């Protein structure tokens, strides 16, 4: 798919949106999805999270995955917590029914003790839990699993 990009031109110079002369191709990632042409490292964990979620959604053994937002904020003078302590960044379910918990970390990120406890609880109950820095970690951990039923 082609993506139009405006680079320092006015609307008059840009011309018709249907003009093929003014269209520039967008970058495409490993999964054929449109990706930004330049990846910045000002938020490496956020970039890793996007990559890991794409890999999990593409894997045939994964039924569903969801990003879990956890943290805290002050709203109208009240302190409100979201999620629970140690909650993995991604929770989901494999097609065989097992729970999936993935903690996403930047390349130099470290697991906090409460996160390690939660991943071990998931694995101890028969689920699949691991730390992922990018899509390679997802395929390394789930590589032997195949879609069942």
C-alpha positions as CSV (number, residue, x, y, z in Angstrom):
1,X,0.0,0.0,0.0
2,X,1.3,3.5,-0.8
3,X,1.3,6.2,1.7
4,X,1.3,9.9,0.9
5,X,3.9,12.0,2.7
6,X,4.1,15.8,2.7
7,X,7.5,17.2,3.0
8,X,7.7,21.0,3.2
9,X,5.3,21.8,0.5
10,X,2.1,23.8,0.4
11,X,-1.3,22.5,-0.5
12,X,-1.1,24.2,-3.9
13,X,2.3,22.5,-4.6
14,X,1.1,19.2,-3.3
15,X,-1.5,18.8,-6.0
16,X,-4.3,16.3,-6.2
17,X,-4.4,13.4,-3.6
18,X,-4.8,11.0,-6.6
19,X,-1.5,12.2,-8.2
20,X,0.8,9.2,-8.3
21,X,3.8,11.5,-8.8
22,X,3.5,12.8,-5.2
23,X,3.2,9.4,-3.5
24,X,6.0,7.8,-1.6
25,X,6.1,4.1,-0.6
26,X,5.8,3.4,3.1
27,X,8.0,1.0,5.0
28,X,6.6,-2.5,5.5
29,X,7.6,-4.7,8.5
30,X,8.2,-8.4,8.8
31,X,4.4,-9.2,8.9
32,X,3.5,-7.0,5.9
33,X,2.1,-4.2,8.0
34,X,2.8,-0.6,7.5
35,X,5.6,0.6,9.8
36,X,7.2,4.0,10.4
37,X,10.3,4.5,8.2
38,X,12.5,5.6,11.1
39,X,12.5,3.9,14.5
40,X,13.5,6.1,17.3
41,X,14.9,4.8,20.6
42,X,13.4,7.5,22.9
43,X,10.9,4.9,24.1
44,X,12.5,1.5,23.4
45,X,10.1,-0.5,25.6
46,X,7.1,0.9,23.7
47,X,8.7,0.0,20.4
48,X,9.4,-3.5,21.7
49,X,5.8,-3.9,22.9
50,X,4.4,-3.1,19.4
51,X,6.8,-5.7,17.9
52,X,6.0,-8.4,20.4
53,X,2.2,-7.8,20.1
54,X,2.5,-8.2,16.3
55,X,4.5,-11.4,16.7
56,X,2.0,-12.8,19.2
57,X,-1.0,-12.0,17.0
58,X,0.6,-13.6,14.0
59,X,1.6,-16.8,15.8
60,X,-0.7,-19.8,15.0
61,X,-0.7,-21.2,18.6
62,X,-2.0,-17.9,20.1
63,X,-5.8,-17.6,20.4
64,X,-5.9,-14.0,21.7
65,X,-3.7,-11.4,23.4
66,X,-4.3,-8.1,25.1
67,X,-2.1,-5.3,26.3
68,X,-2.5,-4.8,30.1
69,X,-2.2,-1.2,31.2
70,X,-1.1,-1.0,34.8
71,X,0.2,1.9,36.9
72,X,-1.2,4.8,38.8
73,X,-2.5,8.3,38.1
74,X,-3.9,11.2,40.1
75,X,-7.3,12.1,38.9
76,X,-9.2,15.0,40.4
77,X,-7.1,14.8,43.6
78,X,-7.6,11.1,44.0
79,X,-4.8,8.5,43.5
80,X,-6.1,5.6,41.3
81,X,-4.3,2.4,40.5
82,X,-4.7,0.5,37.2
83,X,-4.0,-3.3,37.0
84,X,-2.3,-5.2,39.7
85,X,1.2,-5.6,41.1
86,X,3.4,-7.7,38.8
87,X,0.9,-7.9,36.0
88,X,2.6,-8.8,32.8
89,X,2.5,-6.3,29.9
90,X,0.6,-8.9,27.7
91,X,-2.0,-11.5,28.8
92,X,-3.6,-14.0,26.5
93,X,-4.6,-17.5,25.8
94,X,-3.1,-20.2,23.7
95,X,-5.3,-22.3,21.4
96,X,-4.8,-25.3,23.7
97,X,-6.4,-23.3,26.5
98,X,-3.3,-22.4,28.5
99,X,-2.8,-18.9,29.9
100,X,-0.1,-16.7,28.3
101,X,1.8,-14.0,30.1
102,X,4.5,-12.0,28.5
103,X,6.6,-9.3,30.2
104,X,8.1,-7.0,27.5
105,X,11.4,-5.3,28.3
106,X,13.7,-2.9,26.5
107,X,17.0,-4.4,25.4
108,X,18.6,-3.3,28.7
109,X,15.5,-3.6,30.8
110,X,15.4,-5.7,34.0
111,X,12.6,-7.7,35.5
112,X,11.3,-6.4,38.8
113,X,10.9,-9.1,41.6
114,X,7.1,-8.8,41.6
115,X,7.0,-9.4,37.8
116,X,9.2,-12.5,38.2
117,X,6.9,-13.8,40.9
118,X,3.8,-13.3,38.6
119,X,5.5,-15.0,35.6
120,X,6.5,-18.0,37.8
121,X,2.9,-18.2,39.1
122,X,1.6,-18.4,35.6
123,X,4.1,-21.0,34.6
124,X,3.5,-23.0,37.8
125,X,-0.2,-23.2,37.0
126,X,0.5,-24.7,33.6
127,X,0.6,-21.5,31.6
128,X,3.3,-20.1,29.4
129,X,5.1,-17.1,30.7
130,X,8.3,-15.4,29.5
131,X,10.2,-12.2,29.1
132,X,10.4,-10.8,25.5
133,X,12.7,-8.1,24.2
134,X,11.5,-8.4,20.5
135,X,9.8,-10.8,18.1
136,X,12.7,-13.3,18.2
137,X,12.0,-14.0,21.8
138,X,8.4,-14.7,21.0
139,X,9.2,-17.2,18.3
140,X,12.0,-18.8,20.4
141,X,9.5,-19.4,23.3
142,X,6.5,-20.4,21.2
143,X,8.4,-21.9,18.3
144,X,7.6,-25.5,19.3
145,X,3.9,-24.9,19.8
146,X,1.5,-25.5,16.9
147,X,-2.1,-24.7,16.4
148,X,-4.4,-27.3,17.9
149,X,-8.1,-27.5,17.2
